[in-house]
């Protein structure tokens, strides 16, 4: 007995020591990465400052005389004072736009006209969501028989409209291609008692209405931007019969993920008390959470940009106009609210709990949310330049949800992902270059994606010809494994266990707050005090104070008009302009240094608190990964058993798809050219071109299951599907066209193709088999 007790304590001590060693390693790696980044930034800023000073001295030397220097300083003083007044007037305009936008009910900032099709307030479970139909601009024609697009913008403090913010936007791309476009918008104030379940039910009803209006068109594409991405995933998981392909743009689905030493935003929950700030803010808002708090969090991520640089850029380029600044600020300064139940669900299930990725989220009691229930193709777009949703948060849910890439195939799902190298978070939705490139190619290749065999793919886009708007791209699909997704983030997930302690601590803190202080806070807050609190929020206050309604701003507009009439810009070579730019760069670099030092302190504090052996023990219950089903259990799934019952039934289409899947399995990988030819045949050749996309997807899924679980039986059953010599020849010809020449095949693939010939011949077919693997003759196709 004593020996067993001693062994147990020794084992506990070893585990404790391993945990302490792991924590030390994580802290060391994080510190080194932060230090390298800070050192590199310092070197770059030092080199830039040195070059700038050289430019200043060169400009001073060109002046030649003291009188020229005095004149240059006078010219710069006039120029700078005029630009300052014009900048102040632009901020006045921003304040006026803010006030008028709020007075109008903060409508979407879409540049397109629209009509309200369905109002969520009129549904049995009311919500503040609306379905808008975009009116095509002049010269653009849309067709009701084409697949509709439904765009869901994020509700993360801002209002809707970023997906239709520019002509070259998600809305613009779909309209130009002739697709009807619908937009899911929302009002600033939620309906009383509104929950995220109500929102999801409203979005589902919106899709039903779209289908009623376009009954002959395929199911709509649903595009979810950022927070709208996980909302789209929840909608597709709980209503798999309503959506066509879903596109998740910069959508954070796995909140615990990120790169060590790089993505500090995910640590906020651990350092701020989990869900506690959201509860306190909701109580101070009389049951309503102020979205301006979320916007403030976004601004603090990069204070050098949001608090200084964007205003300096406006000041420096004020002669070029302020339209772009004001357009963006109209959206950025539109603050929307949530009910306490909504923000609490988001924080507990996503931000802190990470339950959606681990298949533990429930929309409401009795309504689990399982991403595996999604049946439509899933297209994921992420970027290494995104500091709000890094690629790991956009992609790691795939690894957490499925056992491996084979399970994706077994469940008949198609997941296609793209990773951009540079574009930032808002650039995914706003950038015209991204719209013309990534979103355009996604719109034009949906048929190809739906014709792909189930599995995990990466979509790549390469420039080929043309310039600017005339540039044309080529799209490639590459079969991928989970290891490829993990390599996107450097397989850097060692610290994720620490977030489990945060999740448990958040639950404990919330319970303590609810049973002690919360009743007192709620009793002290009224609707009137909540409105005053929201009005005094710093982001609202800075806009109102500079609006025309402020008596101190009287005369700003007239003075700005007079200044424009006598505007005297300084010479571009003026040395004081160079000094100004040097000063601005120095200030921004100083803010960036503060940001990087804060990020280091945040991560080191988090790892010290939550990566410790004690915290690991505390959060062990929440750190358990979901149990993945073994292949033997997957075989007993209802759809697998139903597919196996149809092994001997079908015709030419079933036989061709089964042969292609069997040959792909024999190779283990799929070359891109074969994948492209396969997609071509399965989307444009008879009889596949006449199939409904959903029916084609079901066919491919069923044959994939047969090929995976009963490959020998499926192979021997081919004569039951191909009953005439003509069908034998046509099927073999199609397969050989797709797989290519014999000398390009793997030995196992050549052997399998030869066996297919033998099986069909042995079955009584007296036709002369085609030479295996000629790969030259292209099968007949119809349009």
C-alpha positions in Angstrom: 0.0 0.0 0.0 2.8 2.4 0.9 4.7 1.5 -2.2 1.7 2.3 -4.4 1.2 5.6 -2.6 4.9 6.4 -3.1 4.7 5.5 -6.8 1.7 7.7 -7.2 3.3 10.7 -5.5 6.5 10.1 -7.6 4.4 10.1 -10.7 2.6 13.3 -9.6 6.0 14.9 -8.9 7.3 14.0 -12.4 4.2 15.4 -14.1 4.5 18.6 -12.1 8.1 18.9 -13.1 7.2 18.3 -16.8 4.6 21.0 -16.5 7.1 23.4 -15.0 9.6 22.6 -17.8 6.9 23.2 -20.4 6.0 26.5 -18.9 9.7 27.6 -18.9 10.0 26.6 -22.5 6.9 28.5 -23.6 8.0 31.6 -21.7 11.5 31.4 -23.3 10.2 31.0 -26.8 7.7 33.8 -26.4 10.3 36.1 -25.0 12.8 35.4 -27.7 10.2 36.0 -30.5 9.1 39.3 -29.0 12.7 40.4 -28.4 13.6 39.6 -32.0 10.6 41.5 -33.3 11.4 44.6 -31.1 15.0 44.5 -32.1 14.2 44.2 -35.8 11.7 47.0 -35.6 14.2 49.2 -33.8 16.8 48.5 -36.5 14.4 49.3 -39.3 13.2 52.5 -37.6 16.8 53.6 -36.9 17.8 53.1 -40.5 14.7 55.0 -41.7 15.5 57.8 -39.4 19.1 58.0 -40.5 18.0 58.2 -44.2 15.4 60.8 -43.3 18.0 63.0 -41.5 20.2 62.7 -44.6 17.3 64.0 -46.7 16.8 66.9 -44.3 20.4 67.9 -44.5 20.4 67.6 -48.2 17.4 69.8 -48.5 18.9 72.4 -46.2 22.1 72.4 -48.2 20.1 73.1 -51.4 18.6 76.2 -49.9 22.0 77.9 -49.9 21.3 81.2 -48.0 19.7 82.1 -44.6 17.0 84.1 -46.5 16.0 80.9 -48.4 15.8 79.1 -45.1 13.6 81.8 -43.5 11.4 81.7 -46.6 11.1 77.9 -46.5 10.1 78.1 -42.8 7.5 80.7 -43.5 6.1 78.7 -46.4 5.9 75.6 -44.2 4.2 77.5 -41.4 1.6 78.7 -43.8 1.1 75.3 -45.3 0.9 73.5 -42.0 -1.5 75.9 -40.4 -3.8 75.7 -43.5 -3.7 71.9 -43.4 -4.4 71.9 -39.7 -7.5 74.0 -40.2 -8.7 71.8 -43.1 -8.1 68.7 -41.0 -10.1 70.2 -38.2 -12.9 70.9 -40.6 -12.8 67.2 -41.8 -13.2 66.1 -38.2 -16.1 68.5 -37.9 -17.7 66.8 -40.9 -17.0 63.4 -39.3 -18.9 64.6 -36.2 -21.8 65.8 -38.2 -22.0 62.6 -40.2 -21.9 60.6 -36.9 -24.8 62.6 -35.5 -26.9 62.5 -38.6 -26.2 58.8 -39.1 -27.4 58.0 -35.6 -30.5 60.2 -36.0 -31.3 58.2 -39.2 -31.2 54.9 -37.2 -27.7 54.1 -38.4 -28.6 52.4 -41.7 -26.1 50.1 -43.5 -23.2 52.0 -45.1 -23.7 50.2 -48.4 -23.0 52.2 -51.5 -25.8 50.3 -53.3 -29.5 50.9 -53.3 -31.6 48.2 -51.6 -35.0 47.1 -50.6 -36.0 45.4 -47.3 -37.3 42.0 -48.1 -37.9 40.6 -44.7 -37.8 42.2 -41.2 -36.7 40.0 -38.3 -38.9 42.1 -36.0 -41.9 40.6 -37.6 -40.9 37.0 -37.1 -42.3 34.7 -34.3 -39.0 35.1 -32.5 -38.2 38.8 -33.1 -34.7 40.1 -33.8 -33.1 43.3 -35.0 -31.9 41.6 -38.2 -33.2 42.4 -41.7 -32.9 40.9 -45.2 -32.0 43.4 -47.9 -32.0 42.8 -51.6 -29.3 44.8 -53.4 -30.5 46.8 -56.4 -28.1 46.4 -59.3 -26.5 49.7 -60.5 -27.1 51.0 -64.0 -25.6 48.8 -66.6 -25.5 45.7 -64.5 -28.0 42.9 -65.1 -28.7 40.0 -62.8 -30.5 36.8 -63.5 -33.0 35.1 -61.1 -31.9 31.6 -62.3 -28.3 32.3 -61.2 -27.2 31.2 -57.7 -28.0 34.0 -55.2 -25.4 35.4 -52.8 -26.3 36.2 -49.2 -23.7 38.3 -47.3 -23.6 38.4 -43.5 -21.4 41.2 -42.1 -19.9 41.1 -38.6 -21.9 42.4 -35.6 -18.8 43.2 -33.5 -19.5 46.8 -32.4 -19.8 48.2 -36.0 -22.8 48.3 -38.2 -23.3 46.4 -41.5 -22.1 47.4 -44.9 -18.4 46.6 -45.0 -19.1 43.8 -47.5 -20.6 46.3 -49.9 -18.4 49.3 -49.1 -16.9 49.7 -52.5 -17.7 48.9 -56.1 -14.9 46.3 -56.1 -16.4 44.5 -53.1 -18.0 41.2 -52.4 -21.4 42.7 -53.4 -19.9 44.2 -56.6 -18.1 41.1 -57.7 -21.3 39.0 -57.4 -23.4 41.6 -59.2 -21.0 41.9 -62.1 -21.2 38.2 -62.5 -25.0 38.4 -62.8 -25.9 36.9 -59.4 -28.8 38.3 -57.3 -27.3 39.6 -54.1 -28.9 39.8 -50.6 -27.5 41.4 -47.6 -28.2 40.5 -43.9 -28.2 43.8 -42.0 -29.2 44.7 -38.4 -30.4 47.7 -36.4 -28.3 49.3 -33.7 -30.6 48.2 -30.8 -31.5 44.5 -30.3 -35.1 43.4 -29.7 -36.0 42.9 -26.0 -34.9 39.5 -24.9 -33.2 38.7 -28.2 -30.7 35.8 -28.2 -28.3 34.4 -30.8 -30.7 31.6 -31.3 -33.3 34.1 -32.4 -30.7 35.6 -34.8 -29.9 32.2 -36.3 -33.6 31.4 -36.7 -34.1 34.8 -38.5 -31.2 34.1 -40.8 -32.6 30.7 -41.6 -35.9 32.3 -42.5 -34.1 34.8 -44.7 -32.6 31.9 -46.6 -36.0 30.3 -47.0 -37.3 33.5 -48.5 -34.3 33.7 -50.9 -35.0 30.2 -52.0 -38.7 31.0 -52.5 -37.7 33.9 -54.7 -35.2 31.8 -56.7 -36.8 28.4 -56.7 -35.0 27.3 -59.9 -31.6 28.5 -58.8 -29.1 26.4 -56.7 -29.0 27.0 -53.0 -27.5 30.5 -52.2 -23.9 31.1 -51.4 -23.6 32.5 -47.9 -20.6 34.7 -47.2 -19.7 35.4 -43.6 -17.2 38.2 -42.8 -15.2 38.0 -39.5 -17.7 37.5 -36.7 -20.3 36.9 -39.4 -18.2 33.9 -40.3 -18.9 31.9 -37.2 -22.5 33.0 -37.4 -22.6 31.6 -40.9 -21.0 28.3 -39.7 -23.6 28.0 -37.0 -26.4 28.8 -39.5 -25.2 26.1 -41.9 -24.6 23.5 -39.1 -28.1 24.0 -37.6 -29.8 24.3 -41.0 -27.8 22.2 -43.4 -30.6 22.0 -46.0 -30.7 25.8 -46.5 -27.3 26.8 -47.6 -25.2 26.4 -50.7 -21.4 26.8 -50.4 -20.4 29.0 -47.4 -17.5 31.4 -47.4 -15.8 32.2 -44.1 -13.7 35.4 -44.6 -11.3 36.1 -41.7 -13.6 34.2 -39.4 -12.3 33.3 -35.9 -13.5 29.8 -35.3 -10.7 28.5 -33.0 -10.1 31.3 -30.5 -7.4 29.6 -28.4 -5.2 29.3 -31.5 -2.5 31.7 -32.6 1.2 31.9 -32.9 3.3 32.1 -29.7 4.9 35.5 -29.4 2.7 37.1 -32.1 -1.1 37.2 -31.4 -1.7 38.8 -27.9 -5.4 39.6 -28.4 -6.4 36.1 -27.4 -4.9 36.6 -24.0 -7.3 39.4 -23.1 -9.9 37.1 -21.5 -7.3 35.6 -19.1 -6.0 39.0 -17.9 -9.4 40.7 -17.7 -11.4 38.1 -15.9 -13.0 36.1 -18.7 -16.7 37.0 -19.1 -16.7 39.5 -16.2 -16.1 42.7 -18.2 -19.0 41.8 -20.6 -21.3 41.2 -17.6 -20.4 44.4 -15.9 -20.7 46.5 -19.1 -24.1 44.9 -19.8 -25.3 45.7 -16.3 -24.1 49.3 -16.6 -26.0 49.5 -19.9 -29.2 48.3 -18.2 -29.0 44.8 -19.8 -27.5 46.1 -23.1 -23.8 45.7 -24.1 -22.3 48.7 -25.8 -20.5 47.7 -29.1 -18.3 50.8 -28.7 -16.3 48.8 -26.1 -15.4 46.2 -28.8 -14.4 49.0 -31.2 -12.1 50.4 -28.5 -10.5 47.0 -28.1 -9.8 46.9 -31.8 -8.2 50.4 -31.7 -5.9 49.5 -28.8 -4.5 46.6 -30.9 -2.5 49.1 -33.0 -2.6 52.5 -31.3 0.1 53.9 -33.5 -2.2 53.5 -36.5 -5.6 54.2 -35.0 -4.7 56.9 -32.6 -2.1 58.8 -34.6 -1.2 57.7 -38.1 -4.6 57.8 -39.7 -5.0 61.4 -38.5 -1.5 62.4 -39.6 -2.2 60.8 -43.0 -5.3 62.9 -43.3 -3.4 66.0 -42.3 -0.5 65.3 -44.7 -2.8 64.5 -47.7 -5.7 66.9 -47.0 -5.4 68.4 -50.4 -6.3 65.1 -52.0 -9.6 65.2 -50.3 -11.2 63.7 -47.2 -13.8 61.5 -48.9 -12.0 58.2 -48.2 -11.4 59.1 -44.6 -15.0 60.1 -44.0 -16.4 57.0 -45.8 -14.5 54.7 -43.6 -15.2 56.7 -40.4 -18.9 56.5 -41.1 -18.7 52.7 -40.8 -16.0 52.7 -38.0 -18.0 55.1 -35.9 -21.3 53.4 -36.2 -21.7 51.7 -32.8 -24.3 48.9 -32.4 -25.5 47.2 -29.3 -26.2 43.6 -28.1 -28.3 42.1 -25.3 -26.4 40.7 -22.3 -27.5 37.2 -23.4 -25.9 37.6 -26.8 -22.5 38.9 -25.7 -22.3 36.4 -22.9 -22.9 33.5 -25.3 -20.2 34.8 -27.6 -17.6 35.2 -24.8 -18.4 32.0 -23.0 -18.7 29.8 -26.1 -16.2 31.5 -28.4 -13.8 34.1 -27.0 -13.0 32.3 -23.7 -14.6 28.8 -23.9 -13.6 28.0 -27.5 -16.6 25.6 -27.5 -17.5 25.8 -31.2 -14.2 24.4 -32.3 -14.4 21.6 -29.7 -18.0 20.7 -30.6 -19.3 21.7 -27.1 -21.4 24.8 -28.1 -25.1 24.8 -27.8 -27.2 27.5 -29.4 -29.7 27.0 -26.7 -30.8 24.1 -24.5 -31.2 21.0 -26.7 -29.7 22.6 -29.8 -26.0 21.5 -30.2 -23.9 23.1 -32.9 -21.9 20.5 -34.7 -19.7 21.8 -37.7 -19.7 18.2 -39.0 -23.4 18.7 -39.8 -22.6 21.2 -42.5 -23.2 19.6 -45.9 -22.3 22.4 -48.3 -18.8 23.1 -49.4 -16.8 25.4 -47.0 -14.4 28.0 -48.3 -12.1 29.5 -45.7 -10.1 32.7 -46.4 -7.3 33.7 -44.0 -4.2 35.9 -44.1 -0.9 36.1 -42.4 -1.3 39.8 -42.3 -4.5 39.6 -40.1 -3.7 40.6 -36.5 -7.3 40.1 -35.4 -8.0 36.7 -36.9 -4.7 34.9 -37.6 -4.7 31.9 -39.9 -4.6 29.5 -37.0 -7.9 30.8 -35.6 -9.4 30.6 -39.1 -8.2 27.0 -39.8 -7.5 25.0 -36.7 -11.2 24.3 -36.1 -10.8 21.8 -39.0 -8.1 19.9 -37.2 -10.1 20.0 -33.9 -13.4 19.0 -35.4 -12.4 15.9 -37.5 -10.3 12.9 -36.7 -8.3 13.4 -40.0 -8.8 14.4 -43.6 -10.3 11.0 -44.3 -13.2 11.7 -42.0 -13.9 14.8 -44.1 -14.2 12.6 -47.1 -16.3 10.0 -45.3 -18.8 12.7 -44.3 -19.0 14.0 -47.8 -17.7 17.5 -47.0 -15.5 19.7 -49.2 -13.3 22.2 -47.3 -11.3 24.6 -49.4 -9.0 27.1 -47.8 -6.8 30.0 -49.0 -4.1 31.8 -47.1 -3.0 35.3 -48.2 0.4 36.4 -47.3 -0.1 40.1 -46.5 -3.6 41.5 -46.5 -4.9 42.8 -43.2 -8.1 42.0 -41.5 -10.3 44.7 -43.0 -8.5 44.3 -46.3 -10.1 40.9 -46.7 -13.5 42.7 -47.0 -12.5 46.1 -48.2 -9.4 45.9 -50.4 -10.3 46.2 -54.1 -7.3 44.1 -55.0 -8.5 41.2 -52.9 -12.0 41.7 -54.2 -10.8 41.5 -57.8 -8.6 38.5 -57.2 -9.7 36.2 -54.4 -13.4 36.9 -54.2 -13.7 37.0 -58.0 -12.1 33.6 -58.3 -14.2 32.1 -55.6 -17.3 33.3 -57.4 -16.2 31.8 -60.7 -15.0 28.4 -59.4 -18.0 27.4 -57.2 -19.1 24.8 -59.8 -15.6 23.3 -59.8 -15.5 23.2 -56.0 -18.9 21.5 -55.8 -17.7 18.9 -58.4 -14.6 18.1 -56.3 -14.6 14.7 -54.5 -15.1 15.2 -50.8 -11.9 16.1 -49.0 -9.6 18.9 -47.8 -8.1 21.2 -50.4 -6.0 24.4 -50.7 -7.0 26.9 -53.4 -4.1 28.9 -54.9 -4.4 31.8 -57.3 -1.5 32.8 -59.6 -1.2 35.9 -61.8 -0.8 35.0 -65.5 -1.6 37.8 -68.0 -2.8 41.4 -68.1 -2.4 44.4 -65.8 -4.7 46.1 -63.3 -8.4 45.5 -63.9 -7.6 43.4 -66.9 -5.4 41.0 -65.0 -6.4 37.4 -65.4 -5.7 34.6 -62.9 -5.4 30.9 -62.9 -6.9 28.9 -60.0 -5.5 25.6 -58.7 -6.8 23.1 -56.1 -4.3 21.0 -54.1 -5.3 18.0 -52.0 -4.1 18.7 -48.4 -3.7 16.9 -45.1 -4.0 18.1 -41.6 -0.3 18.4 -41.4 -0.5 21.1 -44.1 -3.0 23.1 -41.9 -0.8 22.7 -38.9 2.3 23.9 -40.9 0.4 27.2 -41.7 0.8 28.1 -38.0 4.1 26.4 -37.6 2.3 23.6 -35.6 2.5 26.1 -32.7 -0.3 24.9 -30.3 1.7 24.0 -27.2 0.3 26.8 -25.1 -3.4 26.2 -25.8 -3.9 24.1 -22.7 -3.4 27.3 -20.7 -6.7 28.7 -22.0 -8.6 25.9 -20.3 -7.8 27.4 -16.9 -9.1 30.8 -18.1 -12.4 29.1 -19.2 -12.9 27.5 -15.8 -11.8 30.7 -13.9 -14.2 32.7 -16.0 -17.1 30.5 -14.9 -16.1 30.8 -11.3 -15.8 34.6 -11.4 -19.1 34.9 -13.2 -20.8 32.8 -10.6 -19.2 34.8 -7.8 -20.2 38.1 -9.4 -23.8 37.0 -10.0 -24.3 35.9 -6.4 -22.7 38.9 -4.7 -22.2 42.3 -6.5 -24.4 42.0 -9.5 -27.8 42.6 -7.8 -26.5 45.8 -6.3 -25.1 47.0 -9.7 -28.3 46.2 -11.5 -30.4 48.0 -8.8 -28.2 51.1 -9.1 -28.6 51.4 -12.9 -31.6 52.8 -14.7 -32.4 53.2 -18.4 -31.6 56.9 -18.3 -28.2 56.4 -16.6 -27.3 53.7 -19.1 -28.1 56.1 -22.0 -25.9 58.8 -20.4 -23.1 56.2 -19.9 -23.2 55.3 -23.6 -23.3 59.0 -24.7 -20.2 59.7 -22.7 -18.2 56.8 -24.2 -14.9 58.3 -25.4 -15.4 57.2 -29.0 -18.8 58.9 -29.2 -17.7 61.9 -27.2 -14.7 62.7 -29.5 -17.0 62.8 -32.5 -19.7 64.9 -30.8 -17.3 67.4 -29.4 -15.9 68.3 -32.8 -19.3 68.4 -34.6 -21.0 71.7 -35.7 -23.4 71.5 -32.8 -20.5 72.4 -30.5 -20.4 76.3 -30.2 -16.6 76.1 -30.0 -16.6 74.8 -33.6 -18.6 77.8 -34.9 -16.9 79.4 -37.8 -14.7 76.4 -38.6 -16.6 75.7 -41.9 -16.4 79.2 -43.2 -12.7 79.5 -42.3 -12.0 76.2 -44.0 -13.8 77.5 -47.1 -11.7 80.7 -47.1 -8.5 78.6 -46.6 -9.2 76.5 -49.6 -9.6 79.6 -51.7 -6.1 80.9 -50.7 -4.4 77.5 -50.2 -0.6 77.7 -50.5 1.0 74.3 -50.3 4.7 74.2 -49.5 7.2 72.9 -52.0 7.5 69.1 -51.8 11.3 69.6 -51.3 10.8 71.9 -48.4 13.1 70.6 -45.6 10.5 71.3 -42.9 8.1 68.9 -44.7 10.8 66.3 -44.5 11.2 67.0 -40.8 7.5 66.7 -40.4 7.4 63.3 -41.9 10.4 62.3 -39.8 8.6 63.5 -36.7 5.4 61.5 -37.7 7.4 58.3 -38.3 9.2 58.8 -35.0 5.9 59.2 -33.1 4.4 56.1 -34.8 7.5 54.0 -34.1 7.2 55.1 -30.5 3.6 53.9 -30.3 4.7 50.7 -32.1 7.4 50.1 -29.5 4.8 50.6 -26.7 2.5 48.2 -28.5 5.2 45.5 -28.8 6.4 46.0 -25.2 2.8 45.7 -24.1 2.3 42.5 -26.2 5.4 41.0 -24.6 4.2 41.9 -21.1 0.7 40.6 -21.8 1.9 37.2 -23.1 4.6 36.7 -20.4 2.0 37.5 -17.7 -0.5 35.2 -19.2 2.0 32.3 -19.5 3.2 32.9 -16.0 -0.3 32.7 -14.6 -2.0 30.1 -16.8 0.8 27.9 -18.1 1.9 27.0 -14.6 1.5 23.5 -13.2 -1.2 24.7 -10.8 -3.2 26.4 -13.6 -2.8 23.3 -15.8 -4.2 21.2 -12.9 -7.0 23.7 -12.4 -8.1 23.7 -16.1 -7.5 20.1 -16.8 -11.3 19.4 -17.1 -11.7 22.1 -19.7 -8.6 21.1 -21.6 -9.7 17.7 -22.7 -9.9 17.4 -26.4 -12.9 15.9 -28.0 -12.9 12.1 -28.5 -12.6 11.4 -32.2 -14.5 8.4 -33.6 -12.4 5.5 -34.9 -12.8 4.4 -38.5 -14.6 1.3 -37.4 -17.3 3.4 -35.7 -17.5 5.7 -38.7 -18.4 2.7 -40.8 -21.6 2.4 -38.8 -22.8 5.9 -39.6 -26.2 5.9 -41.2 -25.1 7.5 -44.4 -22.3 4.9 -44.8 -24.6 2.0 -44.4 -27.1 3.5 -46.8 -24.3 4.0 -49.4 -23.1 0.4 -49.0 -26.6 -0.9 -49.7 -26.4 0.8 -53.1 -23.1 -0.8 -54.1 -24.7 -2.8 -56.9 -27.2 -0.2 -58.1 -26.7 2.7 -60.4 -25.4 3.4 -63.9 -22.7 5.1 -65.9 -22.4 8.2 -63.6 -22.0 6.1 -60.5 -19.5 3.9 -62.2 -17.3 6.7 -63.4 -17.2 8.5 -60.0 -16.5 5.2 -58.2 -13.6 4.4 -60.6 -12.1 7.8 -60.1 -12.3 7.6 -56.3 -10.8 4.1 -56.3 -7.9 5.3 -58.4 -7.4 8.4 -56.3 -7.3 6.2 -53.2 -4.7 3.9 -54.9 -2.4 7.0 -55.3 -2.9 8.5 -51.9 -2.5 12.0 -53.4 -4.1 13.8 -56.4 -2.1 15.8 -58.9 -3.5 19.2 -59.6 -3.9 18.6 -63.4 -5.9 15.4 -62.7 -8.0 17.3 -60.2 -8.7 20.0 -62.7 -9.7 17.4 -65.4 -11.9 15.6 -62.9 -13.7 18.8 -61.9 -14.1 19.6 -65.6 -15.7 16.2 -66.4 -17.9 16.2 -63.3 -19.3 19.7 -64.0 -19.4 20.1 -67.8 -19.7 16.6 -69.4 -22.8 14.5 -69.8 -24.6 13.3 -67.8 -23.1 15.3 -64.9 -23.7 18.7 -66.5 -27.5 18.2 -66.2 -27.4 17.3 -62.6 -28.5 19.6 -59.8 -25.4 20.5 -57.7 -26.9 18.9 -54.6 -27.6 15.7 -56.5 -24.1 15.6 -57.9 -22.6 16.1 -54.5 -24.7 13.3 -53.1 -23.6 11.0 -55.9 -19.9 11.8 -55.3 -20.3 11.3 -51.6 -22.1 8.0 -51.9 -19.5 6.6 -54.3 -16.7 7.9 -52.1 -18.1 6.0 -49.1 -18.4 2.8 -51.2 -14.8 3.1 -52.4 -13.5 3.8 -48.9 -15.3 1.1 -46.9 -15.9 -1.6 -49.5 -13.3 -1.0 -52.3 -13.2 -4.7 -53.4 -16.9 -5.1 -53.5 -17.3 -1.8 -55.2 -14.8 -2.8 -57.9 -16.4 -6.1 -58.6 -19.8 -4.5 -58.8 -18.8 -2.3 -61.8 -20.4 -4.7 -64.3 -23.7 -4.2 -62.5 -23.5 -0.5 -63.3 -22.0 -0.7 -66.8 -24.2 -3.2 -68.7 -23.2 -2.7 -72.3 -19.9 -2.7 -74.2 -20.5 0.9 -75.2 -20.8 2.0 -71.6 -17.6 0.0 -70.7 -15.6 1.8 -73.4 -17.0 5.2 -72.6 -16.4 4.9 -68.9 -12.8 3.7 -69.4 -12.2 6.4 -71.9 -13.4 9.1 -69.4 -11.3 7.7 -66.6 -8.2 7.4 -68.7 -8.6 11.0 -69.9 -8.7 12.2 -66.3 -5.8 10.1 -64.9 -3.5 10.9 -67.8 -0.8 8.9 -69.6 0.4 5.5 -68.3 3.9 6.7 -67.7 2.7 9.3 -65.3 0.8 6.8 -63.1 1.9 5.2 -60.0 2.4 1.4 -60.3 -0.6 0.7 -58.1 -2.7 3.0 -60.3 -1.7 1.2 -63.5 -2.4 -2.1 -61.9 -5.9 -1.0 -60.8 -6.7 0.4 -64.2 -5.7 -2.9 -65.8 -7.9 -4.8 -63.3 -10.9 -2.6 -64.2 -10.4 -3.6 -67.8 -10.2 -7.3 -66.8 -13.3 -7.2 -64.6 -15.4 -5.6 -67.3 -14.0 -8.1 -69.9 -14.6 -11.1 -67.7 -18.1 -10.0 -67.1 -18.9 -10.9 -70.7 -17.9 -7.8 -72.5 -16.5 -8.9 -75.9 -15.2 -5.4 -76.8 -11.5 -5.0 -77.4 -10.2 -3.0 -74.3 -8.7 0.3 -75.0 -4.9 0.5 -74.5 -4.6 1.2 -70.8 -3.4 4.7 -70.0 -3.1 6.3 -73.4 -4.5 9.4 -71.8 -4.8 11.2 -75.1 -8.4 10.9 -76.3 -10.7 13.4 -74.7 -14.2 12.1 -73.9 -17.2 13.7 -75.6 -18.7 16.6 -73.8 -21.9 18.4 -74.0 -22.9 22.0 -73.0 
